[in-house]
Amino acid sequence: MTSLPILHFNDVYRVTPQKVSSKFKETIDVTKFAALVDDRRNQWSLRANDGKRDGLLLFSGDVFSPSVESSVTRGSHMVPVLNSLNIDVSVTGLSLFALRTLIASVLMFISGNHDFDFGYPHLSSLIKDINFDIDLAKELFALSPSGQSTTPIASEHGVDLILGGHDHLYFVGRGVTSWDGFDVNEKVLGAESDAGDVLVIKSGSDFRDLSEINLELIATPEGSARRRVISKITGKRHTVKPGMRSSEPLAELLKDLLSSVSSALKAAVCKTEAMIDVRSYFIRVQESPVANWFADIARYAYDDTLCMRGCGGSDGVLLCAGTFRGDSTYGPGPITIGDILEILPFEDPIVVLEVDGATLWDALESSLRTWPAQEGRFPAVSGFRVSWDSRKEPGNRLLGIWVLRPNNGQPDKVEEEEVKRETDGRKYRLVTREYMAQGHDGFLALTRGKWLIDHECGSMLSTIVRRYFLGSQFVNKMLRLQDEQKNGFLNIKTKGILEALYQDVKPENSAAISLWKQAVGTVIRHTRSGLHDQQCFNISATEHMSSVDAFDGGNARKGHPCAEASVNTSNEDLLVVHPVIDGRLKDEGKVDTS
């Protein structure tokens, strides 16, 4: 019989102190988690062959987002943190496959005990079709000792134990032999089919929990598909607490990393030709340029994901004015990363719902109900034209909603399609905040929607905006360097996208410097088209952004001192914007004094 000790964790995002409860001031952070890992790992015996501790520290993903720090670093600050933990085996999370640079920098490897004869495509289809890990465990023969008594698995290809995550809860299936610190008989939504015949463990999130697992393995007959199977599994839930000691080396590392993050907040991400007014008395009672601007950016953020799922792109965006904070004015001039985080401080992700026309009508009607009170529910939209009348009684102010689409690909010409107030008609793919989708702040109607992209796959609005500006700056720089930058892109589609944009903005018979000045103006106008927005998001997800990123991600990932962030506000590649009121949210009851 062989014993194997394992430490497991998953879904970690925040490295800064976090409260364990809203009722108390005490905090925990990753340094306490790291010390706990070291303390438990030091209890393992030493291997005779190499003198190392005989056990495994396993990590199930996610890691690189979402957090405020990740909006600045794009996850680079997490790499040295993970490396300092000396993880033995890790896998990428569900939303991390595009982050090649980050994944390549983490000093881990991915391994498995068995070959999957059924192949990765089949495993992917199983994951897509199965709603909870219990059912997946049964499909993959991750059976408990009691489950093996009725269904022997020695000759079955599959897995031995599912170490999951993704939904941020602590969970241990009933198939374990014993477990300290968690009641395996506790009812968990989605785990109703757990009959104690499978092995599934999830270890919470955000460095709050650590699972200590001990496996006892017995050999199988010669010629079996599996060399060993689990005969006993015991464990313990360790909860990180405020009074625990901290890891001093990691604390020093974090001090340098977070200092670099603070430095990057001063870097410009775009320039605005007009003042951006985010004062509550302005944006919470009428259509505003800042709300239009950010809603437009969010509209195409998930179109690639939606299309890959067979849903098609989004139809529009519904946010609320309370999303935008700062209660101040910005510009004209450079807008910095710090400004964006000040305006967009909330950490709930942007999600996508499928809603019917009646739901959209009810949600917008509710958002207009409290006007003229300066409440956060006042709407911000993109992709729609909304007509309302402030003179009418609350609950009857909405006059009409229309979906807007470019006419034959021309961004300055649109076609309108009326949204009818019906439940059995057309469905709309609506980009919104998770906070609103959960029914908060008067948006109860949105709880009737079907989730297409939920909080696990969504990103914070500040992260989306940062990605958009990086992609825009990258596009502008590559267009300016068109004659020099011929190859070297990570994605084969990038060159074609840039060449198409270059031809689109190229005036005939212009000198080189004049060419670029005219090209910049045209690129700015292109930001009003969905195609340009999609291209900026696509490129920011598939290419290295180091050449335009103010944060020194390369050194951060290596754990080296980061270069001072560039605060050059005269950067000619920065996107120049001029947010406007365009009548998309028109109050017909307002007297036109123009």
N, C-alpha and C positions, 0 to 999 in steps of 0.2 A: 504494500500500500504506500502511496506517495501523497505527501501533503504540499499544498501550494497556497501561500498567503498572498492576498491581493488587497490593494487599496484602490478605491475607485471614486471618481468625481466627474461631473459633467456640467455643461451650460454655465460658463463663468464669463462675466463681462466687466464688472466694476473692480477697480483696484484701489479706489479712494475709500475712506471710512464710510460705513453705512450703518444706520440704526438697526438694531435687532427688533425694536418695537417702537411705534410712534409714542408710546407712553413714557419711554425712558430716553435719557440723553446718551447712554453708553453706546459705543460703536464697536464694530469688528472690521477687519480688512484682510487682504490677502496675506499680509505678513504673519498674522496669527494662524491662518490656515497652513502656511508653509511650515511654521514651527510644529504644528500638530502632525503634519505629514512626516517630518523628520523624527519626531518622538516615536511615532508608531513604527516607522521603518527601522529605527535603531533596535527594536525588539526582535527583529528577524535574525536568524542564525546566519553565520558566514559560510559561503560556499568554499569547499576545499580547493577547488581548481583555480579560482581567481581571487578569492578573499572578499568578494562583493556580497552584499546582502541578498539572501535567497528569497526573493519575492518579486512582485510586479506592482508598479504604480500605473494605473490605467486611466485614460481620459477619453470620454465619448463625444467631445465637441458639445456645443458651439463655443466660440470664443471671441471672434474679432469684431462683433457688433451685437447689440446696440449699446452704446454708452456715450456720454458727452465727450469723453476723451477720444473715443473712436471717430467722432465727427471731425476731430482735428487730425488725428494720426492715421486714420483709415485702418486701425487695428495694429499698426506697427509696434506700439508700446506694449502690446500683450506678448509679443514674441520672446523678449528676454525674461519676462515674468515666467512664462511656461518653461523656458529652458532652465531657469534657476531651480525649478521643482524636480528636475531630473526624471521626467516621465519616461517610462519604458515603452509604452505602446499607446498610440493615439489614433483616432480617426477624425476625418473632417465632419463638421456638422452638415445638416441638410442644405444650408444656404451658403456654404463656403467653397464650392468647387471652382469658382471663378478666381479665387484669391491665390493665384499661383505663387506670387512673390512672398506672401506671408507664410504659406504652407511650406515652401521650400526652405525658409529660414528657421523653422522650428526643428530642433535637433531630436526628432523622434522617428520611429519607423512604424509601419502598419504591417501586421502579421496575422495569421490565423492558424488554428490547429489542423484544419482540414481543407482539402480542395473542394470547391463547390462544383460538382459535376453538372448541376442544373444551370450554372452560369450566372453572371452578374445581371444580364437583362431580365432573367426570370426573377431574381431577387428583387430587382427594382419594381417589377410589376406587382410582386407580393406586397411590398411596402406601400405602393400606391393604393392598392385595393383594400388593405387591412387598416382598421381604425385604431386598434390598440395593440400593444406589444404582446399581450396574452395570446391572441390569435396567431400572430406572427411566430411566436415561440413554438406553437403546436405545428405549424406548417414546416418549421425548420428542425423539428425533433429536438428542441432544447428542453428535454424532459427531466423532471426531478427524479430522485431515487425511487419514490413511490410510483411515479408515472412509468418508469422503466420496468417495474414489476409486471405490468400488464402489456407494455409495448417495448420490447427489447430494442435498443438502438445501436448496439455494437456494429451491426452491419449496415446501418443507415448513414448515408452522408448527411451532414447538417452541422449544427452548432451545439455546443454544450451548455452555454449560459448566455443570456442576453443582458448586457450591461447598457441600459438605455439612457434616456433623457428627453430633451426637446420640450417637454411640457412643464418643466420646472417644479415638479413635485417629488417628494421623497416617497418611494414605494418599494416594498419587498413582497414578492409573490409568496403564496402559501406553500410553495413547494420546498422551501428551505427547511432544514432540520430544526434549527432554532435561531432566534435573532434577538439581540439585546437593543433596547431603545426604540423599538417599533412594534406595534401590534399588527401582526400579519393578518389577523382576522377582521381588521378594520375595513369597512366597506368603502371602496374607491370607485368613483364614477368612471365607467368604461372598462372596469376589470371584473364585471359580474361573472364572466365565464371562467374565472380563475378557480379551478377545482383542486389546486395543490399538485397538479401533474406537470407543471412547467416551471422553469427557472428564469425569473425576470427581476432585475434590480435597477432602480433609478435613485440617484443620489442628490436630489435637490438642485440647487443652483447658487451662483454668485458666491462661491467659497464659504457657504454657510454650513455645509454638511460634508462629511467624509465617511464612506462605507469601508469598514474593515471586514474582509471576507476570508474564510479559510476553507479550501476545498480538499477533500480526501478522495483520491483517485485510485481505482483498481484497474489492473491490466485486463484486456480482453483476449479472447482466443486468437491464436495465430491466424492471419488471413482476414481478420475483421477490418471493416472500413475505418474504425476508430481504434487507436492503440490503447486508450484508456477512457473510462467513463466515470462520472461523478457518483460516488457512493454516499457521500455525506457533505452537507454544506451548512456552515454556521457563520454567524457574523455579528457585527455591532455597528450601530449608528453613532458616530461622533458628531456633536454639534459644536461649532466654533462659538466661544463665549467671550464677552468683553475682558474678563480677568485673565485670560490666557496670555502666555508670553508671546513675543513677536520674534520673527527672524530678522536679526540685525543686518545681515548682508542684503537681504531683499529690501529692507527699509531704506538702505543707502541707495540701492539701485532705483527705487521708486522716486526718491527725492530728486535725483538727476533727471529722470524721465518726465516727471510732472513739471519740473522747471522748464524743460524744453517745450512742453505743451503750452505753458503760460506765455512763453516767448512767441510762439506761432500765432497767438490770438491777435497780434498786432498786424499781421500780414493782410494785405488787400486781396480780395477775391473777385472784385469787379469795380466798375466805376458807374456812378449814376449821374445823369445830366440834370436831374431834378431832385428837389428835396423829398426824402421819404418820410412821410408823417405817420407815426405809429401811436399817436396820442389817442387815448381811449375815447374821448368825447367826439373824435372825428371818425374813427374806424368802426365804432359800435352802433352807428345810427345811419350809415349810408355806404354805398359802394366806395371803395378806396383803392388807390393805385397799389399800395403795398399788399393788400389782400389779393388783388387780381394777379400781381406779379408772382407771389409764392404759389397760388393755386395753379397758375399756368405751368410752373416748373414741375409741380407734383403730378400733373395730369398724365405724362407719358413715362413716369418712372418705372412702372411695372409692365409695360406693354410687351416686352420680350417674354417675360414669364407667363403672362396671360395667353399669349399666342402659342407658346410651347404646350400649354395645357388645353389647347383647343378652344379657348374662350373668345379669342379676338381681343383687340385693344380696349382700353377704357373708353367710356362714353363721356365722362365728365367728372368733375370734382365738386364735393361739398365739404367745406370747412366752416369754422365759426370764427368770428372776429376775436374771441378770447384766446385763440391760438397764438396771436401776435402780441408780444409783450414789449417792454422797454419804455412805453409811455413817453416817448421822446421823438425827436426828429434826427434824421441822418442824411448827410450830404447837403448839397451836391458835392460830388467828389468820390474818393475811395470808400468802399464798404469793406470792413475787415471781417476775418473769421470771428473775432470777438463780438462784433456787431450782430452777426448772424445768430450766434448762440444766445445773445441777449434778447434778440427779437423772438427766437424760437427755442425757449428753454425746456419745453416739455419732452419727456422721454417715452411717452406712449407712441407706438409705431403708426405709420400710415398703412391702412389696410384697404382691401377692395371687397365690396359687397355687390351681389346681384339683387336688384330691387325692381319692383313693378312700378308703374306710373303712380298708383295711389300712394305708395310708400314715399316716393319722392315728393309728391304734393304735400302729404301730411308733415314730412320733415321740414320742408321749407315754410309751410304755414306756421308751424310751431316756432321756427326761428325768427319769424317776424311778429309773433304775438305780443312780445313785451315792449316793442318800440313805442315811445321814444326813450324808454329807460336804457341806460348805457350798459346793457348786459352782454356777456360774452357769446350768447347764442346767435347774435346777428350773423347772417350768412355771408360766406365768401364762395364764389363759384368759378368754375372754368369749364368750357365746353357746352355751357348752357346760356340761353338768354332768358332772364326772369323778369316778368312784369308784375308790379305790385302797387297797391294804393294805400298810402299811410292814412288816408282820411276814413277808410272803412274800419268797421269794428274788428277787434282781435279775433282771429279764427276765420276771417273772411277777406283777408287782405290780398291774397295771391290771385292774380288775374290770369296768368298763363306761364308755361314753361316750354321752351323749345330747345332741342338738341341742335348744336351747330357743327357743320362739317365743311371742310374746304371744298370748293367747287372745282372739280377736275385738277386737284392738286395745287390750286392757286390760293395761297394763304390770305390774300386780300379780298377774296370772294367766298362767301359761305352760302350753304344751303341750310334751311331750317326745317326741322321735323317736330311737329307738336307732340308734347308728352301728354297723353290723355290720362285722366284721373280714373284708372281702372286697374283691377287686380288680375284680370285674366288676359291682358294684352301683352305688349312687348316688354321685355326685361332690359334693364340698363345696368351696365357695369360702372359702379360708382366708387371713386377713390375718396376716402374719408379718413378721419382719425379713429383709432380704436376706442378712445374715450367717448366719441359720439356714437360709434357703432354699438356700444354697450348701453346706449340709452340715456347717457348723462346729459345734463344741461338742457333738458327739454326735447331731446332727440329720441324719444321712446319708439317712434315709428321705425327707426333704422334697425331695431332688434328683430324686425320681421324679415330682414334681408338674409340671403344665403352668402356665407363666407366663401370668397374665391381666393383671397390671400389674407391669412390671419396674422395674429401678432407674432407668431413664431417665424414667419417668413418675411414680415414687413420690416421696414427701416424707419428710424426717426426722421421727421421732416428736416431737421438740421443736417442730417447725414445725406439725405437726398439732394438738398440744395448744394451742399459741398461737392458732391459728385458731379452735379450739373455744371458748376462753375469750373471745376478742374477739367472736365471734358471740353467745355467751351474754350478755355484758355489753351488747351492742347491743340484743338482744331485750328484756332487762330495762329498759333505758333507754327504748326506744320504748313499751313497755307502760306505764311510769310517766308518759310524756308523751303518752299516747294522745289526749287532747283537743286537744293542741297540734300534734302531728305527723300531719298528714292526707295530705300528698303529699310530693313531692320525692325519692322513692326511684328508684334507677337501674333496678331490675328490677320489672316490673309485678306479679310474684308476691309481692313482699315485703309489700305492704299487706294482701293477702288472708291471708297466713300470720300476720301480727301480729293482725289482726282476729279470726281464729279462736282464737288463743291468748288474746286478751283476753276473748272471750266464755266461753272455757273456765274462766278463773280468776275471772270476775266474780261475786261473791256478791250476792244480792238485798238491796236496801234498806240499803246500807252507806254511811257517810260517806266522803268522798274519801280521807282519810288511812288510815282503816281498810281501805278497799278495797285500797289498795296493799300494806299490810302482809300482808293475806291472800293477795293475788295473788303476792307474792314467795314465800311458803311453797309455794304450789301450783306455781309455776314450778320451784322446787327439786325437788319431787317428780317433775316431768315429766322431769327430766334422766335418770331411770331408764328412760325410754321411748325406743325407737329413733327415733320420729317427731321428738321434740324435738331429739335429737342431729343428725339429718339436717338439720333446719331451721337449726340453728346453723351447721353447715358451709356450707349453701347460702347463707345470708345473708352470712356472712363472705367468701364468694367473689364475691358480686355487688353488694355495697353498699360505699360508702366507710366505712371504720372509723375515720376521723380523729377523730370525736367521742368515741371510747372508747379510742383507742390512746395509750399513754403516750409513744411515740416520735414526735417531730415530723417526720413523713414529708414534709409539705408543704414545709418549708424545706430539708430534706435533699435532696429531688429538685431543688430550684433551686440547690443548692450554697451556700445561705445558712446563717448560724449557727443552730443548732437551739435551740429553747426548752428550758429545763431540764425534764426528765421529771417528771411529777407522781408523787409517792409517797404520795398521799392514801389511807391504808389504811381510812378510814371511808366510802369511796365506796359509796353505797347501791345502786349498780347492779352491783357485783361479785357473781358467782355464789357462793353459800354451799354448801359441800359437806360431806359426812360419810361418807367411804369406810368400808366395813364388810367383814367376813368374812361371806359369805352361804351358805357350804356348797357352792359350785360345784366345789371341788377337795377333796373330803372323804376324809380318811384313815380308813378303817374300822377300822384297827388301833390307833388312838389312843383311849385310855380317856377317856370323857366324864366330867369331874369337876364339871360344872355341876349 
